[in-house]
Amino acid sequence: MNPLKIGLIGLDTSHCIEFTRLLNDPYHPFHVAGGTISSAFPFHSEDLPISKDRVQGYTKFLEQEFKINIVESIHRAAASSEAILLTAVDGRKHLELFKELLPYKLPVFIDKPLALSSEDAQELFSLSKQHNVPIMSSSSLRYADSFHRLLETINKDINSIYVHGPLPMQELMPGYFWYGIHMLEMVIAAMGVGVNRVTVSSNEEYETLILEWTDGRLAVLRGEYEWHSRFGATIHTKHGFYNADITKDTKPFYASLLEQIIFFFTEKTSPVPAEETLEIIRIIEMINKSRNKNKGIP
């Protein structure tokens, strides 16, 4: 089969660079077959510095290094594609961008976060079903090699989990919507839905989050405010505990995620259940409410 022609929407995140390297370079040691980036629309948000300040450099890199066809509209990108990677970093804009893609009936991967509210997230899934446009959303950490293999080995015998990683913040994507979502994605992948209580404690360097499920299971997350790439997890069962040190993985977690995305593009079925994606958005809202209460913010 010929590789799928994939359109990139939003060139303001390093993800679009990593995805293109893995898909378009057949000599990459972790090359992912099945699709190539063929066109890209450099959408960005003027009021979001991490978007505005990066889009020009990433666009130039993709055009010069990979000869990607840079187009002037989302419609030009969609019209020449068979699938879409919606990589715009600004989660506030994902719903409106997805609405523009609906007429093209293409499978759409929406990079994290899917949305910044449960209301928008529900509307995205509703529109997906109504217009028969498949969607998938996931953090790459869900499929980090050591972590994903551990989940497959342990299966459903998990009764608690401890996850640690970076927790830098963005004012316009508050709390865990920007980077904390990576740790939450790992937790929900392991533990499933059903969180009914969150507790947040913090100091100047990090914060600890406790999630409680309706059946009494618990998860603990430690998020460090300074950015770094050190993610890891300890999973507990009735029979013992098991560690996943993602920093020691040889295979990039972007490659593992792309393998799942190509499957999704081909089969039109997301490997990530919609209820898990919606649960993550709901939990982040609970966490942010708790964080604001701790700070005395109504």
C-alpha positions, 0 to 999 in steps of 0.5 A: 500500500502507498503511504497515507498523505498526512496533513499537519495543522499547526506548526508551533510545537516540537511534535510536528518536527518529531513526527515528520522526522519519524514518518518522512525519513526512511533511514531514521532508526525508528522510522514509522511506515504507513504515512508521510507528511505531505502538506502543512498549514502553519496555524498559530495563536498570536496571544500564546508566546509558546505558539507565536514564538515558535511557528516561524522557525518550525515552518522554515525547518519543515520546508527546508529540511523535509521539503514539506508543502507549506499551504496558506489555509487549513482547507488547502492542507485537508484537500490534499490529504488522506489524514490529519495531524492536528498539532496546534499547541493551543488547546483552546483552538482545537474545537474550531479547527476541527469544525473546519475539517469536518467537510473533508471526512478525514480521520483526525488525530488531535494532539494533547490536550484535546480541549480545555473544558469538558464542554468542548471535549464533549462537543468534539466527540459529538461532532465526530459521531454526527459527521462520521469523522473519526478522532483520536487524542493521546499523549505520547507518554501513554505509549512510552515503550517501557510503560506500555509493555509493563501495562500489557504484562500486568494487564488488569491487576493494578490497584495503585500507581505512582507517576512522576514527571515535569509540571511546567505551567502555561497561563492560557492553558492552566494547571495540568492542561499543558504538561501535567496531562502527560502524567494523567494520561499514564495514570488513566491508561493504567487505572481506567476511569472513575476518579471521584476525588482529587487532593493537591499539596504543593511547595515551591519546587513541586506538587503532589496530587492524589487521585481516588477512585470510587472503588477506593484505588489510589494514584499519586503523582509528583509534578516538578515545576521546572521542565525536564524529560524525566518521566517514570512510574511504579505500578502496584498489584496485590503480588508486587510492584513494577517500575518503568523508567522511561528515561532509559527507553531506547525507542522514542515515545513519539515513535510508539505513539505514531504507530498507534496513530497510523493504525487509527488512520488505517482502521478509523478506530481510536485505540484510546477509548473516548471515555478515557480522554473525556475522563482526563479533561474532567480530572484536570478541571477538578485539579485546577479547581482544587489548586485555585481553592488552595490559593484562595481563588474563587 
